[in-house]
Amino acid sequence: MRHPAAFFVGTVVLVASLVPPLHGAADERFSAHMVQHLLLMLVAAPFLAWGAPIRLTKGLSKPVVVGALHAAAMWLWHLPVFYDAAMGNPMLHVVEHGSFLVTAYLFWVVVIGRSGAGDQLRRVALVFAMTLQSGALGAIIAFASTVLYSSHLDSSAPLTPLEDQQLAGAIMWVPPGMLYLVVMVVLLWSAFRNYEAADQMQTVGER
């Protein structure tokens, strides 16, 4: 089912994340760039998926597949060599943001989709796995003792490059973890309700 209002919100957030003032700040500060990434993956993508879901192929509809694709995009583009390359090449930067948005969209299409309780429990496992890997990546960035990304060494921001990197790691670690936790609770609640409804139907059928 399509939800035009959700699609509109997702589109607005997508555009807002890629234009000034955030875009300019993201070029200057790693922490702002991380906010930009999270807006694409955790706000624009789920609203777009809710507003205009697509029917995925059999392979892409598997939680392990979309989870692996999304995690691979996140880790690949946060490797210093690829991150710095994207910052120095506008076309590569577009590919980076596109990969975040597309893989996140596929991830949220699977997570938001509605079906039986068993399938919802698989989605809980998918979100839990995403929580672990996202938190691990954020922690690595936050607790690194040296600056990992040379792109922001010449930043004129009030924070030092290392402090900016630590803030970026915390931004990637904490807010996504909180959002994923809420999603898991909602999915579990929905799964238990489905189990309860199935038990009631079975009880009625046995009478």
N, C-alpha and C positions, 0 to 999 in steps of 0.2 A: 504494500500500500504506500502510495506517495503522500508526502506531507509538504505542500508548497511553502508553508511558513518556515519549516525547518530548513528547507533548501535555500530559502532567502537568507536566513541567518548564517548558514554555512558560507554562502557566497560573499556576504558582507564581511565576515571575519577573514575569509581568504584574501579578499582585496585589501582590507585594512592591514593585514600582516605583511603585505608585499609593497606597500607604498609608504611615503613619509607620513609621520615622523619616525615610525618604527624601523623602516628600511634603512634610513640614514644612521640611526642609532645602532642597528645591527652590524653595519659596516665598521663602526667605531669600537663597539664593546662586545665581547664574547657573551656576556650575560644577556644583553639585549638580543643577540643572535639566537640564544637558546630560547628566549621567550618567543621569538618568531617561529622557531621550529615547533615548539609545543602548541602554539596557536594553530599551526597547520595540522598537526597530528592529533591533538586532543580536543579541539573545538571545531575547526572547519570540517575536518574529515568525518567525525561522527554525525554532525548535523547534515552534511551532504549525503551520507549513507542512509540516514533516517528519512531525509526528504526525497531522495531519488535512488532507492536501492536497485541494484541490477541482479539479474539471475546469473549466478556464477556457474562456470563449468564444473563438472564433477570434481576435477582435480583442485581447482581453486576454492571450492566450497569446504575443503577439509581444514579444520582448525590448525593442524600442524603445518600445513603448507602456507597459509596466510601469515601465521605466526613467524615462521622461518623467514619469509620474504621481508616482513616488516622489521624484524630484528636485524637481519642482514643489512638492510638499508641504513638503519640507525648506527650500527657499529662501523660499517664501511665508511660512511661520511664523517664520522667522528674520529677516525684514524687521522693523526696529524697530517700525513702526506696528502690524503685526499681532501681534508678540510681546507688546508692551505691552498691546494691547487684550485679548489672551487672558488675560494675568495679572490684568487688572482685571475680567474677566467669567467667572464659573465655568462657564457653559454654553459659552462660546466656548473655554474651556480644554479642556473635554471634546471639543469638535470638533477642536481642534488635536491632542490625543493620539490621538483616533480616526483621524484622517487619517494620522498617522505609522504607527500599527499596521496599518491596512488596506492602505495602499500598500506598506509593507514586507512584509506577508504575501504580497501578490500578486507582489512582486519575488522573494521567496525560493521561492515555489511554482514559478516559472519556472526559477530557478537550480538548485534541488534536483532538479527533474524529470529523469528518465533517458530518454535516447534515443540516437540515433546520434552518432558522433564529430563530424560536421559541425555538428549542433545544439549540442553541447557547446562547440564553438569560438565559436559565436555567444553563448553564455552567458559565456564568458571575456571577450568584447568588452563585454558588458553590465556585468559586474562591474568591468572596467577603467574604463569610462566613469563608473560610480558612484564609483570610487575618486578619479578626477580631480575630479568636481564636489564631492564631500564634502570632499576636501582643500582645494579652493579656498575653499569656504565657511568651513571651520575657520581657514584662514590669514587670511582677511579679518577674522574676528572676533579672532583672536589678535594681529594686527599693527595693529589700529586704534589710533590715537593718542588717541582720545577715547572716553568711555563711550557706547555705542550704545543701550543699553536703560535707560530711566529707571526701570523697575520695581524695580531693585536699588540705586538710589542711596542709599536709607536703610537699607541692610543693616547689621547690627551684627556681621557676620563679621569675623574677624581681618584678612582681606585687604581692601585698598581696592577700590572698585567696578571700577576699571580693571584691577587685578591679578586680580580674580575673573574678569573678562571674558577676559583673556589666558589664564588657566588653562582656562576653558571652551572657548576656541578650540583650544587644544592637545589637550584631551580629544576634541574632535570631529575633529581632524586625524589624530592618531597612532594610537590604538587601532583605529578603523575601517580605516585604511590597512593595518595589520598583518593584520587579519582578512580583508579582501578579498584580500590577497596570498596568504594560505593557501588561500582558496577557489579562486583562479585556478590555483594549482599543482595542487590536487586535480583540478580540471576538465581541465587539460591532460594530467595523467597518465592520467586515465580516457579522454580522447580518443585519446591515442597507443596505449593498450591496445586500444581498439576498432579502430583502424586496423590494428594488428598482427594481431588476431584475424581481421579481414576478409581480410588478405593471406594468412594461413595457410589459410583456407577456400578462397580462390581457387586457391591452389597445389594443395591436395588435389583440388579439382574438375578441375584440368587434367591430373592424373595418370591 
